[in-house]
Every structure is written in C-alpha cells, then in structure tokens.
Amino acid sequence: MSSATDYVSSLVPRRWTRTTNSYLGDLFENEYALLVVCLGPALALFFLVAILPMAWAFNLSLYEVSTLNPVWTWVGPGRFVDILTSSGFQNAFVRSLIFGFGSVAIQLVLGVGLALLVNKDFRGDVLARALALLPYMVPAVVIGMVGQFMLNAQYGIVNLALLRVGILDQPVAFLGLPETAMATIMVVASWKFAVFVTLLTLARLQSIPDHFYEGATMCGANAWQKFRDVTLPRIQNVILIAALLRTLWMFNKFDIIYIMTRGGPGQTTTTIPLLAYEIAFNQYELGQAAAIAALMFVFLALWSVLYFRVARPEEEVRVA
Amino acid sequence: MTQIVGTYLSYGQAARIKSISYQIVVWATLLTLMVPIIWLVIGAFSGLEALLSGNISRIFSSITLDPIRQVFFASNFFTYYRNSLVVAAGVVVFTVVASTLAGYGLTRVQFRGKKWLARLILFGYMFPPLLLSLPMYQIWRELGLLNSLFGLVIAEASVPLPFGIWTMWLFFQTVPLDYEESVWMAGGSRWHSFKDVALPQAAPGMIAVGIFAFQSAWNNYTYPKVLISEDALRPLTTGITQYAVQNYVFWNQVMAIAFTIVIPAFLMVYFLQKYLLEGYKATA
C-alpha cells in the first residue's frame, strides 16, 4: 500500500498548496459545505420530483378534484375505504400482482439463463453479449408496436408461423382476446426486461475467478455441482436485488401495456397504473387517481420493507 | 483427464466438439430472441402489400428504401429526433454530475443520519413514475414547466438518479482513502484529491451511469406523454405513437421509424458494453 501511496504523492505537483485554492476548492474544505455541494443537487431533484409530488398526491387524495372543476371538495380518509372495497380497484390490484410477479418470474429464469450462456469466452462473444443486451435499450414503445404488428391476427408473423407449422388451425388475436391478452403482454414485457437481470448477473459472473472452477473440476465436480456450489452462492444476492427492483418496476409499468392493449380487451389488462391513468385523464377525477397513487405507494413501501428484512440486499451493497 | 473423456476421442477433439456445440446453442438462442428485431428491420425496408401478405419471398423481393424516405420527409421525424437527443443529453449530464457528487459525499463525509439517507435513496425506486406524474402535472403547470424540454429533463432525470447514486457510491468505496490522504499530505486540497485522484478512478462508473441515464431518457414514454402536449416538443417515443395512431395501417413506415430509434441503441450497447459491464460489476 505504501508504494501506491508514494506513487499518488508523486502525482501531486508543487503548485498544489492550500493557499492557491479556487472557490470550489474552498467549498470542498468545509465538511458541511462539501455535504451541501455533494448531496444538494440530488436531494433538490428528489424533493421536486418525488417527495413534493407524493405529498401533493396524499393531500389531493383527500379531496374531490376534477380537471373540469377548479373547486376542491373535502372527502376525507373515507375515500381510501371506498377505493379498497371497490371491485374495480381490487380486480386491478390482482391483475397487477399477476403481471408483476408472473413477469418477474419469467424474467429471472430467462435473464439468469441468458447470462450463464453468454458469460463464457467464445468466438464472437462481444457481438453475442451486445445482442443479448439489446432488448433493454429498445424503447418499450417500439417493442409494444412491433409486438402488435407481429401478433396481429390477419398478417402477424406469429400467427402465420403457427398456422404453417400446424399448432393453430385458425388465426388468434392474441392481444384482442380476454384469455390471452395478459399472458401475451407478460411474455413481451419479459423479453425486454429480462435483460436487466442478465446485466446484473453477467457483471457478477464475470467477477468470479476462474480458479474457483478449476479447483472444482480437480475435485471431480460435474457441471451441475459447479453451478450449485460455485456459481449460485455468488449470484444469489444479485438475483434477489434484481427481483426486488424488477418487481417494483413491473408493478409500476405503464407504457408497454398501454401501447399494446390500452388495458383491454374489456378490463383484462388494466393494472393499477392503467386504472389511475384512466381515472385521471379520461374521467378527470384527479383526487381519485391520487388516492390510488397513494395506496400503490404504501403497498410498494411495505413490499420493500418486507423484502429488505427477508433478503437483506443491503448486505450485498456493503460487500462491494 | 483423458481417461474420463473416453477411449475414442482425444481430449482436444472432445473439447472442440463441446465448444462448437456450445456455440451452436448460444447462437440459436440469440437468433430466436432476436426475431422481433429482425422482423422490425425487414419491415422497415419492405413494401406494404408484400409485408401484409406474410409471404416471405414476396417480402424479400419488395425490399425498398421507400418507408424510410416517406418517414423522413413526410413527418415531424427530425423534430422528434432532435427533441429526444436534447432531452437525453440533459438527463445524462445532470444524472452523471449529481450521482457522482452524491456518491462522493456519501462515501467520504461522515454525518448523522447517513444510513437513513442511504436507505431513502434505495427507496427512490419505489416512486411509481406514472402515479407521480399525476401530481407532477399539476406542479409543473404551477411552475410553468409544462410543454418545455427543460421541464421534461428535470422529470426524466429522476428515473435513473437513484441507481446512479447507488452505482457511484459503490465506485467511490473502491477508491482507498489512503490515495486521497496522501494528496493532502503532499499539500493538495480536497478538491484536488477529488478531481485528480478519486474522479479518474471512478470514471468507468460515470460512464456506466451515463449509459443507464441515456437508455432511461431514450426509453421514457410516461413523462413526455403527461407533460408534453405540443407536437413540436415531442420526443421520439411519444412522437412515434402519435405517428402510428394516425398511420397505423402503414406498418412498414412505423417499423421504419422504430428502426431509426433502435440503431442508436444498438451502437450504444455494441461499443460500450465493456464499460456497461464494468459499471454493473461494481454494483453487483
């Protein structure tokens, strides 16, 4: 360590003295000023874009507010009971649970599998990894549109292929049928977002030293044993973190569902965010929508606390 | 080792066969996963009638630049493209600067409530963007930020910020404090040690955060949908849906716009995946 320290010292030119500090330099000397400079911009944005709107939404949720009518009428906390007991909210909540947990489960399997597959060094591995990561970079809007196009009953490639192979005997409007719409969206969304899991897992996999595997091979371990005893213990925390983040994000997912079905057919793909959008922008009931937002926030907060208690992903953060 | 492999193949031959079959599995999987992208590219260069017939040989004989040309010259495409680039640039700059500073502050300054603050940042993931956008719409209207690219940048920068702070925080933790202390002992100031020692060490993290911020802004649909109603200020994501709603029968043109949105994304991951992995490696 001392040689590294000497090396860094040697980088310091003579003109660096505390007397020649710039204005910014002065700010960095004082611990409190440093704190303000460092955390100020992030906290200011946090306040403006997260805390203030959330407080606003909690306040708004207690009033009857319509975009068509500027007068705010007090309704009080009783509204939350009304919403929680309404079948519209309950159904949307169940659909959110199905969409959230279901698509995250697909993403974990697909994402981890893909990471294991492209982790090795082989010919063209750079291109392979770039292709594996591509779906994440393509906007959900574009994926939603391509999905609509491919799944169309008249000219969609999926139908044409399934008819040709003989799996279907007549075309199916995958996004237009109540039975298939939700499952179809889950598959399309998982295709894109599995890549987030792939990214985190791949980064972790690449940090496992090769000699761990060599050692296991010497001891006569087979591929499954190597995975179970060497790989899995090192990636399980990262998978837990990815699962937490993805669940939060999938619960909040709006764009891909909205683009592909607008919540239909009927209400079969109306998850909570789509319900809130519908109420706010089509029924103009802002107070009602804000109350749904507040409930959603409380649910996600509880889920996170539970998750942090059980999985302790923070431990993982500290290790690095 | 050769005994395990078997009598008929040498170790080298067996390894070769294993490696080739492995590559076949990898490329077959990737090809399957790329079907939507491949279909998008084909659609972007096909005649409409051929494309809707679903007849592969007809589609290939109809290959044309027309869809791209029609989209380029008959729509607000350039405006959307410019808006997206401006917003993405703003989001990247703000996110990288704010996360780097916050990461440094969280690593190097001891203060009360630090643990609490760090948890709050992790909780930043919980704010549901669409649901935040409802009150945000009201606040932005009060502040006069509706229909402004600046207002959009502020809103969209909040999405990658928690992850950015987290990443930079971890990166600065890997820079030993000794390095900075030796700068101070040599007479340098904290600003010098930050700028010339800590910052270069954390550069891969900054690149990773920048890429993450870019993809987040490039993808964002919710905030422009709620905060921008003027067509001339729309970014690509809401611009393309606007275009598709009006011209949804012209699938080849819609795929042509989609194609032009995908190209920068592909170039980004191809050339920067090394840094991307470095960045995520530190967070993992």
Chai-1 contact restraints between the chains, C-beta under 6 A:
chainA,res_idxA,chainB,res_idxB,connection_type,confidence,min_distance_angstrom,max_distance_angstrom,comment,restraint_id
A,T5,B,D178,contact,1.0,0.0,6.0,A-B,restraint_1
A,T5,B,S182,contact,1.0,0.0,6.0,A-B,restraint_2
A,V8,B,Y179,contact,1.0,0.0,6.0,A-B,restraint_3
A,V8,B,S182,contact,1.0,0.0,6.0,A-B,restraint_4
A,S9,B,S182,contact,1.0,0.0,6.0,A-B,restraint_5
A,S9,B,A186,contact,1.0,0.0,6.0,A-B,restraint_6
A,V12,B,V183,contact,1.0,0.0,6.0,A-B,restraint_7
A,V12,B,A186,contact,1.0,0.0,6.0,A-B,restraint_8
A,V12,B,G188,contact,1.0,0.0,6.0,A-B,restraint_9
A,W16,B,G187,contact,1.0,0.0,6.0,A-B,restraint_10
A,W16,B,G188,contact,1.0,0.0,6.0,A-B,restraint_11
A,W16,B,H192,contact,1.0,0.0,6.0,A-B,restraint_12
A,T17,B,G187,contact,1.0,0.0,6.0,A-B,restraint_13
A,R18,B,S189,contact,1.0,0.0,6.0,A-B,restraint_14
A,N21,B,S189,contact,1.0,0.0,6.0,A-B,restraint_15
A,L24,B,W191,contact,1.0,0.0,6.0,A-B,restraint_16
A,G25,B,S189,contact,1.0,0.0,6.0,A-B,restraint_17
A,G25,B,W191,contact,1.0,0.0,6.0,A-B,restraint_18
A,F28,B,R190,contact,1.0,0.0,6.0,A-B,restraint_19
A,F28,B,W191,contact,1.0,0.0,6.0,A-B,restraint_20
A,E29,B,R190,contact,1.0,0.0,6.0,A-B,restraint_21
A,E31,B,V109,contact,1.0,0.0,6.0,A-B,restraint_22
A,L34,B,V109,contact,1.0,0.0,6.0,A-B,restraint_23
A,L35,B,G105,contact,1.0,0.0,6.0,A-B,restraint_24
A,L35,B,V109,contact,1.0,0.0,6.0,A-B,restraint_25
A,C38,B,L101,contact,1.0,0.0,6.0,A-B,restraint_26
A,C38,B,A102,contact,1.0,0.0,6.0,A-B,restraint_27
A,C38,B,Y104,contact,1.0,0.0,6.0,A-B,restraint_28
A,C38,B,G105,contact,1.0,0.0,6.0,A-B,restraint_29
A,L39,B,A102,contact,1.0,0.0,6.0,A-B,restraint_30
A,L39,B,G105,contact,1.0,0.0,6.0,A-B,restraint_31
A,P41,B,A98,contact,1.0,0.0,6.0,A-B,restraint_32
A,A42,B,A98,contact,1.0,0.0,6.0,A-B,restraint_33
A,A42,B,A102,contact,1.0,0.0,6.0,A-B,restraint_34
A,A42,B,I165,contact,1.0,0.0,6.0,A-B,restraint_35
A,L45,B,S158,contact,1.0,0.0,6.0,A-B,restraint_36
A,V49,B,S158,contact,1.0,0.0,6.0,A-B,restraint_37
A,A50,B,F127,contact,1.0,0.0,6.0,A-B,restraint_38
A,P53,B,L132,contact,1.0,0.0,6.0,A-B,restraint_39
A,P53,B,P135,contact,1.0,0.0,6.0,A-B,restraint_40
A,P53,B,M136,contact,1.0,0.0,6.0,A-B,restraint_41
A,W56,B,P135,contact,1.0,0.0,6.0,A-B,restraint_42
A,A57,B,P135,contact,1.0,0.0,6.0,A-B,restraint_43
A,L117,B,V26,contact,1.0,0.0,6.0,A-B,restraint_44
A,F122,B,Q23,contact,1.0,0.0,6.0,A-B,restraint_45
A,A128,B,L30,contact,1.0,0.0,6.0,A-B,restraint_46
A,R129,B,Q273,contact,1.0,0.0,6.0,A-B,restraint_47
A,A130,B,V269,contact,1.0,0.0,6.0,A-B,restraint_48
A,A130,B,Y270,contact,1.0,0.0,6.0,A-B,restraint_49
A,A130,B,Q273,contact,1.0,0.0,6.0,A-B,restraint_50
A,L131,B,L30,contact,1.0,0.0,6.0,A-B,restraint_51
A,L133,B,V269,contact,1.0,0.0,6.0,A-B,restraint_52
A,L134,B,F266,contact,1.0,0.0,6.0,A-B,restraint_53
A,L134,B,V269,contact,1.0,0.0,6.0,A-B,restraint_54
A,M137,B,Q215,contact,1.0,0.0,6.0,A-B,restraint_55
A,M137,B,A265,contact,1.0,0.0,6.0,A-B,restraint_56
A,M137,B,V269,contact,1.0,0.0,6.0,A-B,restraint_57
A,V138,B,V262,contact,1.0,0.0,6.0,A-B,restraint_58
A,V138,B,A265,contact,1.0,0.0,6.0,A-B,restraint_59
A,P139,B,N219,contact,1.0,0.0,6.0,A-B,restraint_60
A,P139,B,T237,contact,1.0,0.0,6.0,A-B,restraint_61
A,V141,B,Y221,contact,1.0,0.0,6.0,A-B,restraint_62
A,V141,B,T237,contact,1.0,0.0,6.0,A-B,restraint_63
A,V141,B,T241,contact,1.0,0.0,6.0,A-B,restraint_64
A,V142,B,A258,contact,1.0,0.0,6.0,A-B,restraint_65
A,V142,B,I261,contact,1.0,0.0,6.0,A-B,restraint_66
A,M145,B,V254,contact,1.0,0.0,6.0,A-B,restraint_67
A,V146,B,P36,contact,1.0,0.0,6.0,A-B,restraint_68
A,V146,B,L40,contact,1.0,0.0,6.0,A-B,restraint_69
A,F149,B,W251,contact,1.0,0.0,6.0,A-B,restraint_70
A,Y155,B,L52,contact,1.0,0.0,6.0,A-B,restraint_71
A,Y155,B,G54,contact,1.0,0.0,6.0,A-B,restraint_72
A,I157,B,W39,contact,1.0,0.0,6.0,A-B,restraint_73
A,L160,B,G54,contact,1.0,0.0,6.0,A-B,restraint_74
A,L199,B,Y280,contact,1.0,0.0,6.0,A-B,restraint_75
A,L200,B,Y280,contact,1.0,0.0,6.0,A-B,restraint_76
A,L200,B,A284,contact,1.0,0.0,6.0,A-B,restraint_77
A,A203,B,L277,contact,1.0,0.0,6.0,A-B,restraint_78
A,A203,B,Y280,contact,1.0,0.0,6.0,A-B,restraint_79
A,A203,B,K281,contact,1.0,0.0,6.0,A-B,restraint_80
A,A203,B,A284,contact,1.0,0.0,6.0,A-B,restraint_81
A,R204,B,A284,contact,1.0,0.0,6.0,A-B,restraint_82
A,S207,B,K281,contact,1.0,0.0,6.0,A-B,restraint_83
A,V238,B,A284,contact,1.0,0.0,6.0,A-B,restraint_84
A,L245,B,Y125,contact,1.0,0.0,6.0,A-B,restraint_85
A,L248,B,Y125,contact,1.0,0.0,6.0,A-B,restraint_86
A,L248,B,M126,contact,1.0,0.0,6.0,A-B,restraint_87
A,N252,B,P128,contact,1.0,0.0,6.0,A-B,restraint_88
A,F254,B,L130,contact,1.0,0.0,6.0,A-B,restraint_89
A,F254,B,T222,contact,1.0,0.0,6.0,A-B,restraint_90
A,D255,B,Y221,contact,1.0,0.0,6.0,A-B,restraint_91
A,P273,B,L130,contact,1.0,0.0,6.0,A-B,restraint_92
A,A276,B,L131,contact,1.0,0.0,6.0,A-B,restraint_93
A,A280,B,L134,contact,1.0,0.0,6.0,A-B,restraint_94
A,A289,B,L134,contact,1.0,0.0,6.0,A-B,restraint_95
A,A293,B,L131,contact,1.0,0.0,6.0,A-B,restraint_96
A,M296,B,P128,contact,1.0,0.0,6.0,A-B,restraint_97
A,M296,B,L131,contact,1.0,0.0,6.0,A-B,restraint_98
A,L300,B,M126,contact,1.0,0.0,6.0,A-B,restraint_99
A,A301,B,M126,contact,1.0,0.0,6.0,A-B,restraint_100
A,S304,B,M126,contact,1.0,0.0,6.0,A-B,restraint_101
A,A320,B,L170,contact,1.0,0.0,6.0,A-B,restraint_102
